[in-house]
Amino acid sequence: MKNSLRFVIASALMLFSLASFTPNVDKTYYWDDYNIEITVPQDFKITKDTKNEFEMAGEGMELFMYIWNQKAISAADIDDATIAAAKTLKLTEVDDEGTFENDDFAGYYVEGFKDGDRIMFAGIVDLKSRTNFFISITFDDKDEEAEKEAIKILESIGHKS
């Protein structure tokens, strides 16, 4: 009896350890109209891909990008433009903000709430073409990993090689 119980416990622990070390594989998608690539969790799927809009959804998260070319905003002014747009969206409880930049893009993000969902909202400038776009990533506030994943997504934005 003791040997069979030990076997069951050992088997369960082995399965648990294998499951906990399974890598979270990300996938890169392309918005060909603007030569933009973005890396998201593997479960994301494209739900809309037009000249001005690019949408994706995954388990517990949604992503929306919108090209905004009314007036080219510089990287130095993207923070003010992002805050103004967030106010227009009527985000509440804006409690985090920050900048991000890589070789291709510079941006500014704010986090807040709308209709009960947590939203990371960012204004982004393509440093090469000066194209401006907004991106929103929506997720459940109780999902502790989603905020980290959202920042990782923002930092992954680049040009298609």
MIKE-443379 format. One record per residue: residue number from 1; x, y, z negated of N, C-alpha, C in turn. Coordinates in Angstrom, 1 decimal. Atoms other than C-alpha are relative to their C-alpha. Layout:
residues N
NUM / X / Y / Z / X / Y / Z / X / Y / Z $
...
//
This chain:
residues 161
1 / 0.8 / -1.2 / 0.0 / 0.0 / 0.0 / 0.0 / 0.9 / 1.3 / 0.0 $
2 / -0.9 / -1.1 / 0.0 / 2.8 / 2.4 / -0.9 / 0.7 / 0.3 / 1.3 $
3 / -0.7 / -0.1 / -1.2 / 4.6 / 1.7 / 2.3 / -0.9 / 0.6 / 1.1 $
4 / 0.9 / -0.5 / -1.1 / 1.6 / 2.4 / 4.5 / -0.4 / 1.5 / -0.3 $
5 / 0.3 / -1.3 / 0.3 / 0.8 / 5.6 / 2.6 / 1.2 / 0.9 / 0.3 $
6 / -1.3 / -0.7 / -0.4 / 4.5 / 6.7 / 3.1 / 0.0 / 0.2 / 1.5 $
7 / 0.0 / 0.0 / -1.5 / 4.2 / 5.9 / 6.8 / -1.0 / 1.1 / 0.5 $
8 / 1.0 / -1.0 / -0.4 / 1.0 / 8.0 / 7.1 / 0.5 / 1.4 / -0.3 $
9 / -0.4 / -1.4 / 0.4 / 2.5 / 11.0 / 5.2 / 1.2 / 0.4 / 0.9 $
10 / -1.2 / -0.3 / -0.8 / 5.8 / 10.7 / 7.2 / -0.5 / 0.4 / 1.4 $
11 / 0.5 / -0.3 / -1.4 / 3.9 / 10.6 / 10.5 / -0.7 / 1.3 / 0.1 $
12 / 0.7 / -1.2 / 0.0 / 1.7 / 13.5 / 9.6 / 1.1 / 1.2 / -0.1 $
13 / -1.0 / -1.0 / 0.1 / 4.8 / 15.6 / 8.6 / 0.8 / 0.1 / 1.3 $
14 / -0.8 / -0.1 / -1.3 / 6.6 / 14.7 / 11.8 / -0.9 / 0.7 / 1.1 $
15 / 0.9 / -0.6 / -1.0 / 3.5 / 15.7 / 13.9 / -0.1 / 1.5 / -0.3 $
16 / 0.1 / -1.4 / 0.4 / 3.2 / 19.0 / 11.9 / 1.3 / 0.7 / 0.4 $
17 / -1.2 / -0.7 / -0.3 / 6.9 / 19.8 / 12.4 / 0.2 / 0.2 / 1.5 $
18 / -0.1 / -0.1 / -1.4 / 6.7 / 19.1 / 16.1 / -0.9 / 1.1 / 0.5 $
19 / 1.0 / -1.0 / -0.5 / 3.6 / 21.3 / 16.5 / 0.5 / 1.4 / -0.4 $
20 / -0.4 / -1.3 / 0.4 / 5.2 / 24.1 / 14.5 / 1.2 / 0.5 / 0.8 $
21 / -1.2 / -0.5 / -0.7 / 8.3 / 24.2 / 16.7 / -0.3 / 0.0 / 1.5 $
22 / 0.4 / -0.1 / -1.4 / 6.4 / 24.2 / 20.0 / 0.1 / 1.5 / 0.4 $
23 / -0.2 / -1.4 / -0.4 / 7.6 / 27.4 / 21.8 / -1.3 / 0.6 / 0.6 $
24 / 1.1 / -0.8 / -0.6 / 5.0 / 30.1 / 22.6 / 0.5 / 0.5 / 1.4 $
25 / -0.5 / -0.3 / -1.3 / 5.6 / 30.3 / 26.3 / -0.8 / 1.2 / 0.6 $
26 / 0.6 / -1.2 / -0.6 / 4.9 / 33.7 / 28.0 / 0.1 / -0.2 / 1.5 $
27 / 0.0 / 0.0 / -1.4 / 4.1 / 34.3 / 31.6 / 0.0 / 1.4 / 0.5 $
28 / -0.1 / -1.3 / -0.6 / 4.9 / 37.2 / 33.9 / -1.0 / 0.1 / 1.1 $
29 / 1.0 / -0.3 / -1.1 / 2.2 / 38.7 / 36.1 / 0.5 / 1.3 / 0.7 $
30 / -0.4 / -1.1 / -0.9 / 2.6 / 41.3 / 38.9 / -1.2 / 0.8 / 0.4 $
31 / 1.0 / -0.9 / -0.6 / 0.5 / 44.3 / 39.8 / 0.7 / 0.5 / 1.3 $
32 / -0.8 / -0.2 / -1.2 / 1.8 / 44.4 / 43.4 / -0.2 / 1.4 / 0.5 $
33 / 0.2 / -1.4 / -0.6 / 0.2 / 47.8 / 44.3 / 1.0 / 1.0 / -0.6 $
34 / -1.0 / -1.0 / 0.6 / 2.7 / 49.5 / 41.9 / 1.3 / -0.6 / -0.4 $
35 / -1.2 / 0.6 / 0.2 / 5.5 / 47.0 / 41.8 / 0.3 / -0.1 / -1.5 $
36 / -0.2 / 0.1 / 1.4 / 4.9 / 46.5 / 38.1 / -0.2 / -1.5 / -0.5 $
37 / 0.1 / 1.3 / 0.5 / 5.5 / 43.3 / 36.2 / -0.2 / 0.1 / -1.5 $
38 / 0.3 / 0.0 / 1.4 / 4.2 / 42.5 / 32.7 / 0.0 / -1.4 / -0.5 $
39 / 0.0 / 1.4 / 0.5 / 4.8 / 39.5 / 30.5 / -0.9 / -0.1 / -1.2 $
40 / 1.1 / 0.2 / 1.0 / 1.9 / 38.2 / 28.4 / 0.0 / -1.4 / -0.5 $
41 / 0.1 / 1.4 / 0.4 / 1.1 / 35.1 / 26.5 / -0.6 / -0.9 / 1.1 $
42 / 0.4 / 1.0 / -1.1 / 0.5 / 32.0 / 28.7 / -1.5 / -0.1 / 0.2 $
43 / 1.4 / 0.2 / -0.2 / -3.2 / 31.9 / 28.1 / -0.7 / 1.2 / 0.7 $
44 / 0.6 / -1.1 / -0.7 / -3.8 / 35.3 / 29.7 / -0.3 / -0.3 / 1.5 $
45 / 0.5 / 0.1 / -1.4 / -5.7 / 35.4 / 33.0 / -0.4 / 1.3 / 0.6 $
46 / 0.4 / -1.2 / -0.7 / -6.2 / 38.2 / 35.5 / -1.5 / 0.0 / 0.2 $
47 / 1.4 / -0.1 / -0.2 / -9.8 / 39.4 / 35.5 / -0.4 / 1.1 / 1.0 $
48 / 0.3 / -1.0 / -1.0 / -9.5 / 42.4 / 37.7 / 1.4 / 0.5 / 0.5 $
49 / -1.2 / -0.5 / -0.6 / -6.8 / 43.6 / 40.1 / -0.3 / 0.9 / 1.2 $
50 / 0.3 / -0.9 / -1.1 / -7.6 / 46.7 / 42.2 / 1.1 / 1.1 / 0.1 $
51 / -1.0 / -1.1 / -0.2 / -5.7 / 49.8 / 43.4 / 0.2 / 0.8 / -1.2 $
52 / -0.1 / -0.9 / 1.1 / -6.4 / 51.7 / 40.2 / -0.1 / -0.8 / -1.4 $
53 / 0.3 / 0.7 / 1.2 / -7.2 / 49.0 / 37.6 / 0.6 / -1.4 / 0.0 $
54 / -0.6 / 1.3 / 0.2 / -5.5 / 45.8 / 36.3 / -0.5 / -0.5 / -1.4 $
55 / 0.5 / 0.5 / 1.3 / -7.2 / 43.7 / 33.6 / 0.4 / -1.4 / -0.2 $
56 / -0.3 / 1.4 / 0.4 / -6.3 / 40.5 / 31.8 / -0.6 / -0.3 / -1.3 $
57 / 0.6 / 0.5 / 1.3 / -7.8 / 38.5 / 29.0 / 0.7 / -1.3 / -0.4 $
58 / -0.5 / 1.2 / 0.6 / -6.4 / 35.9 / 26.7 / -0.8 / -0.3 / -1.3 $
59 / 0.6 / 0.4 / 1.2 / -7.4 / 34.2 / 23.5 / 0.1 / 1.1 / -1.0 $
60 / 0.0 / -1.0 / 1.0 / -8.4 / 37.0 / 21.2 / 0.6 / 1.4 / 0.4 $
61 / -0.6 / -1.3 / -0.5 / -6.8 / 39.8 / 23.3 / -0.5 / 0.3 / 1.4 $
62 / 0.3 / -0.5 / -1.4 / -7.7 / 41.9 / 26.3 / 1.0 / 1.1 / 0.3 $
63 / -0.9 / -1.1 / -0.4 / -5.4 / 44.2 / 28.3 / -0.6 / 0.7 / 1.2 $
64 / 0.5 / -0.8 / -1.1 / -6.4 / 47.0 / 30.6 / 1.0 / 1.1 / 0.4 $
65 / -0.9 / -1.1 / -0.5 / -4.2 / 49.2 / 32.8 / -0.7 / 0.8 / 1.0 $
66 / 0.7 / -0.9 / -1.0 / -5.4 / 52.2 / 34.7 / 1.0 / 1.1 / 0.4 $
67 / -0.9 / -1.0 / -0.5 / -3.4 / 54.4 / 37.0 / -0.6 / 1.3 / -0.1 $
68 / 0.5 / -1.3 / 0.3 / -3.7 / 58.0 / 36.2 / 0.9 / 1.0 / 0.7 $
69 / -0.8 / -0.9 / -0.8 / -2.3 / 60.4 / 38.8 / -0.6 / 1.4 / 0.2 $
70 / 0.6 / -1.4 / -0.1 / -4.3 / 63.6 / 38.2 / 1.1 / 1.0 / 0.1 $
71 / -1.1 / -0.9 / 0.0 / -1.1 / 65.4 / 37.4 / 1.1 / -0.8 / -0.7 $
72 / -1.2 / 0.8 / 0.5 / 2.3 / 63.8 / 36.9 / 0.4 / 0.5 / -1.3 $
73 / -0.4 / -0.4 / 1.3 / 3.2 / 63.8 / 33.3 / 1.5 / -0.5 / -0.2 $
74 / -1.4 / 0.4 / 0.2 / 6.9 / 63.7 / 32.3 / 0.1 / -0.9 / -1.2 $
75 / -0.2 / 0.8 / 1.2 / 8.3 / 61.3 / 29.8 / 0.0 / 0.8 / -1.3 $
76 / 0.0 / -0.8 / 1.2 / 8.8 / 64.2 / 27.4 / -1.4 / 0.4 / -0.4 $
77 / 1.3 / -0.4 / 0.3 / 5.1 / 65.0 / 27.6 / -1.0 / -1.1 / -0.2 $
78 / 0.9 / 1.1 / 0.0 / 3.6 / 61.5 / 27.6 / -0.7 / -0.1 / -1.4 $
79 / 0.6 / 0.2 / 1.3 / 3.0 / 61.6 / 23.8 / -1.2 / 0.9 / -0.2 $
80 / 1.2 / -0.9 / 0.1 / 0.7 / 64.6 / 24.0 / -1.1 / -0.4 / 0.9 $
81 / 1.0 / 0.5 / -0.9 / -1.1 / 63.2 / 27.0 / -0.7 / -1.3 / -0.6 $
82 / 0.6 / 1.3 / 0.6 / -1.6 / 59.8 / 25.1 / -0.9 / 0.4 / -1.1 $
83 / 0.8 / -0.4 / 1.1 / -2.9 / 61.5 / 22.0 / -1.3 / 0.6 / 0.4 $
84 / 1.2 / -0.6 / -0.5 / -5.3 / 63.6 / 24.0 / -1.0 / -1.0 / 0.6 $
85 / 0.8 / 1.0 / -0.6 / -6.6 / 60.6 / 25.9 / -0.6 / -0.9 / -1.1 $
86 / 0.5 / 0.8 / 1.1 / -7.0 / 58.6 / 22.6 / -1.1 / 0.8 / -0.7 $
87 / 1.1 / -0.8 / 0.6 / -9.1 / 61.5 / 21.2 / -1.2 / -0.1 / 0.9 $
88 / 1.1 / 0.1 / -1.0 / -11.2 / 61.4 / 24.4 / -0.8 / -1.4 / -0.2 $
89 / 0.6 / 1.4 / 0.2 / -11.8 / 57.6 / 23.8 / -0.6 / -0.1 / -1.4 $
90 / 0.6 / 0.0 / 1.4 / -12.8 / 58.5 / 20.2 / 0.5 / -1.2 / -0.8 $
91 / -0.6 / 1.0 / 0.9 / -10.4 / 56.1 / 18.6 / -0.1 / 0.5 / -1.4 $
92 / 0.1 / -0.4 / 1.4 / -10.9 / 56.1 / 14.8 / 1.2 / -0.6 / -0.7 $
93 / -1.0 / 0.5 / 0.9 / -8.4 / 55.5 / 12.0 / 1.3 / -0.2 / 0.7 $
94 / -1.2 / 0.1 / -0.7 / -5.4 / 56.1 / 14.2 / 1.1 / 0.0 / -1.1 $
95 / -0.9 / 0.1 / 1.1 / -2.7 / 54.9 / 11.8 / 1.4 / -0.4 / 0.4 $
96 / -1.4 / 0.3 / -0.4 / 0.4 / 54.0 / 13.8 / 0.2 / 0.6 / 1.4 $
97 / -0.4 / -0.6 / -1.4 / 2.2 / 55.5 / 16.8 / 1.5 / -0.2 / 0.1 $
98 / -1.4 / 0.1 / -0.2 / 5.5 / 55.2 / 18.4 / 0.4 / 0.1 / 1.5 $
99 / -0.4 / -0.1 / -1.4 / 7.6 / 55.4 / 21.6 / 0.7 / -1.3 / 0.4 $
100 / -0.7 / 1.1 / -0.5 / 9.1 / 52.8 / 23.8 / 0.6 / 0.4 / 1.3 $
101 / -0.7 / -0.3 / -1.3 / 11.5 / 52.9 / 26.8 / 0.9 / -1.1 / 0.4 $
102 / -1.0 / 0.9 / -0.6 / 13.4 / 50.7 / 29.1 / 0.6 / 0.6 / 1.2 $
103 / -0.6 / -0.6 / -1.2 / 15.3 / 51.2 / 32.3 / -1.1 / 0.6 / 1.0 $
104 / 1.0 / -0.4 / -1.0 / 12.0 / 51.6 / 34.3 / -1.1 / 0.9 / -0.5 $
105 / 1.1 / -0.6 / 0.5 / 9.4 / 53.0 / 32.0 / 0.2 / 0.7 / -1.3 $
106 / 0.0 / -0.7 / 1.3 / 8.9 / 55.4 / 29.1 / -1.5 / 0.1 / -0.4 $
107 / 1.4 / -0.1 / 0.4 / 5.8 / 55.5 / 27.0 / -0.2 / 0.3 / -1.5 $
108 / 0.4 / -0.4 / 1.4 / 4.0 / 56.5 / 23.8 / -1.3 / -0.8 / -0.3 $
109 / 1.2 / 0.7 / 0.4 / 1.4 / 54.4 / 21.9 / -0.5 / 0.5 / -1.3 $
110 / 0.6 / -0.2 / 1.3 / -1.1 / 54.9 / 19.2 / -0.9 / -1.2 / -0.2 $
111 / 0.9 / 1.1 / 0.4 / -3.2 / 52.3 / 17.3 / -1.1 / 0.6 / -0.7 $
112 / 1.2 / -0.4 / 0.7 / -6.7 / 52.8 / 16.2 / -1.1 / -1.0 / 0.2 $
113 / 1.2 / 0.9 / -0.1 / -10.2 / 51.3 / 16.2 / -1.0 / 0.6 / 0.9 $
114 / 1.1 / -0.5 / -0.8 / -13.1 / 51.5 / 18.6 / -1.0 / -1.2 / 0.0 $
115 / 1.0 / 1.0 / 0.0 / -16.3 / 49.5 / 18.3 / 0.4 / -1.3 / -0.8 $
116 / -0.4 / 1.1 / 0.9 / -14.8 / 47.3 / 15.5 / 1.2 / -0.7 / 0.4 $
117 / -1.2 / 0.7 / -0.4 / -11.8 / 46.2 / 17.5 / 1.2 / 0.9 / -0.2 $
118 / -1.2 / -0.7 / 0.1 / -8.2 / 47.2 / 17.0 / 0.5 / 0.3 / 1.4 $
119 / -0.5 / -0.3 / -1.3 / -6.7 / 49.0 / 20.0 / 1.4 / 0.6 / -0.1 $
120 / -1.3 / -0.6 / -0.2 / -3.1 / 49.7 / 20.9 / -0.2 / 0.7 / 1.4 $
121 / 0.2 / -0.8 / -1.2 / -3.4 / 52.5 / 23.5 / 1.3 / 0.8 / 0.3 $
122 / -1.3 / -0.6 / -0.4 / -0.3 / 53.7 / 25.5 / -0.1 / 0.8 / 1.3 $
123 / -0.2 / -0.7 / -1.3 / 0.5 / 56.3 / 28.1 / 1.4 / -0.3 / 0.4 $
124 / -1.3 / 0.5 / -0.5 / 3.3 / 55.2 / 30.3 / 0.4 / 0.8 / 1.3 $
125 / -0.5 / -0.7 / -1.2 / 5.5 / 57.0 / 32.9 / 1.0 / -1.0 / 0.7 $
126 / -0.9 / 0.7 / -0.8 / 7.2 / 55.1 / 35.7 / 1.2 / 1.0 / 0.3 $
127 / -1.1 / -1.0 / -0.1 / 10.6 / 56.8 / 35.5 / 0.6 / 0.1 / 1.5 $
128 / -0.5 / 0.0 / -1.4 / 11.4 / 56.0 / 39.2 / -1.0 / 0.7 / 1.0 $
129 / 1.0 / -0.6 / -0.9 / 8.1 / 56.9 / 41.0 / -0.8 / 1.1 / -0.6 $
130 / 0.8 / -1.0 / 0.8 / 6.6 / 59.2 / 38.3 / -1.5 / -0.3 / 0.0 $
131 / 1.4 / 0.5 / 0.1 / 3.4 / 57.2 / 38.5 / -0.3 / 0.0 / -1.5 $
132 / 0.4 / 0.0 / 1.4 / 1.5 / 57.6 / 35.2 / -1.2 / -1.0 / -0.1 $
133 / 1.1 / 0.8 / 0.3 / -0.8 / 55.0 / 33.7 / -0.2 / -0.2 / -1.4 $
134 / 0.4 / 0.3 / 1.3 / -2.6 / 54.1 / 30.6 / -0.2 / -1.5 / -0.1 $
135 / 0.2 / 1.4 / 0.3 / -2.7 / 50.7 / 29.0 / -0.7 / -0.1 / -1.3 $
136 / 0.6 / 0.2 / 1.4 / -5.0 / 49.5 / 26.2 / 0.0 / -1.6 / -0.2 $
137 / 0.0 / 1.4 / 0.4 / -4.6 / 46.2 / 24.4 / -0.9 / -0.1 / -1.2 $
138 / 1.1 / 0.1 / 1.0 / -7.6 / 45.2 / 22.3 / 0.1 / -1.4 / -0.7 $
139 / -0.1 / 1.2 / 0.7 / -7.5 / 42.6 / 19.6 / -0.7 / 0.1 / -1.4 $
140 / 0.6 / 0.0 / 1.4 / -9.0 / 41.6 / 16.2 / 1.0 / 0.5 / -1.0 $
141 / -0.9 / -0.6 / 1.0 / -7.6 / 43.6 / 13.3 / 0.5 / -1.1 / -1.0 $
142 / -0.5 / 1.0 / 1.0 / -7.3 / 40.4 / 11.2 / 1.0 / -0.9 / 0.6 $
143 / -1.1 / 0.8 / -0.6 / -4.9 / 38.8 / 13.7 / 1.3 / 0.6 / -0.2 $
144 / -1.2 / -0.6 / 0.4 / -1.6 / 39.5 / 12.2 / 1.1 / 0.0 / 1.1 $
145 / -1.0 / 0.2 / -1.1 / 0.4 / 38.3 / 15.2 / -0.3 / 0.9 / 1.2 $
146 / 0.5 / -0.7 / -1.2 / -1.6 / 40.3 / 17.7 / 0.8 / 1.4 / 0.2 $
147 / -0.6 / -1.3 / -0.1 / 0.0 / 43.7 / 16.9 / 1.5 / -0.2 / 0.5 $
148 / -1.3 / 0.3 / -0.5 / 3.5 / 42.2 / 17.3 / 0.0 / -0.4 / 1.5 $
149 / 0.1 / 0.4 / -1.4 / 2.4 / 40.6 / 20.5 / -0.3 / 1.2 / 1.0 $
150 / 0.3 / -1.2 / -0.8 / 1.0 / 43.9 / 21.8 / 1.2 / 0.8 / 0.3 $
151 / -1.2 / -0.8 / -0.2 / 4.2 / 45.7 / 21.2 / 1.0 / -0.7 / 1.0 $
152 / -0.8 / 0.8 / -0.9 / 6.1 / 42.9 / 22.9 / -0.4 / 0.1 / 1.5 $
153 / 0.5 / -0.2 / -1.3 / 3.8 / 43.2 / 25.9 / 0.4 / 1.4 / 0.6 $
154 / -0.4 / -1.4 / -0.4 / 4.4 / 47.0 / 26.1 / 1.5 / 0.0 / 0.4 $
155 / -1.4 / 0.0 / -0.3 / 8.1 / 46.5 / 26.0 / 0.4 / -0.9 / 1.2 $
156 / -0.3 / 0.8 / -1.1 / 8.0 / 43.9 / 28.7 / -0.3 / 0.6 / 1.4 $
157 / 0.4 / -0.7 / -1.3 / 6.6 / 46.3 / 31.4 / 1.3 / 0.4 / 0.7 $
158 / -1.1 / -0.3 / -0.8 / 9.1 / 46.6 / 34.2 / -0.4 / 0.0 / 1.5 $
159 / 0.2 / 0.1 / -1.4 / 9.5 / 46.7 / 37.9 / 0.3 / -1.4 / 0.5 $
160 / -0.2 / 1.3 / -0.6 / 9.1 / 43.6 / 40.0 / 1.4 / -0.1 / 0.7 $
161 / -1.4 / 0.2 / -0.6 / 12.6 / 42.3 / 41.0 / -0.1 / -0.3 / 1.4 $
//
